[in-house]
């Protein structure tokens, strides 16, 4: 990811377009979290059911408290696994209703990839990020696969290959019981050990 790529991708986001980029898990798609027009376009491009919310991706762990409430348990999980291959469901704050589907809950992810963190800090706005695939299909693992799946539907695609191939672990910390909705490389036992 070069600075030129940062500018071109930001330009696409500023025009309410969808971008694609490699993460340490699979290829991701992204739009500004507070851009309703781009959010609708993302749903359309992914053929995604409207009742399935997206993850909020941040470039800096210290920004999580701007968008979600962090209790002692969440603090421990964040310290142990973020940045990294984990998405944590937390109670949201300061987010539009459509982002949480009026549930008041948001999935937060901070990727463990320096260039992606730099880009997220460069654009200064969190992204709503699902994996780069049509709903129900396998996620793309490199930029060529993204081009094949989405043809000319995206505003910008960062060239490259995702590092992992396994989506991030999705853990719910909004209730007393810790629940895993999707297990990746970080296991439930790892999380419970930390808590």
ABEGO torsion letter per residue (X at the ends): XBAAAAAAAAAAAAAGBBBBBBBABBBBBBBBAABAAAAAAAAAAAGBBAABBBBBBBABAAAAAAABBBBAAAAAAAAAAOBEBBBBBBBBBGBBAAAAGGAGBBBBBBBBBAAAAAAAAAAGBBBBBBBBBBBGBBBBABAAAAAAAAEAABABBBBEBBAAGBBBBBBBAABABBBBABBBABBAAAAAAAX
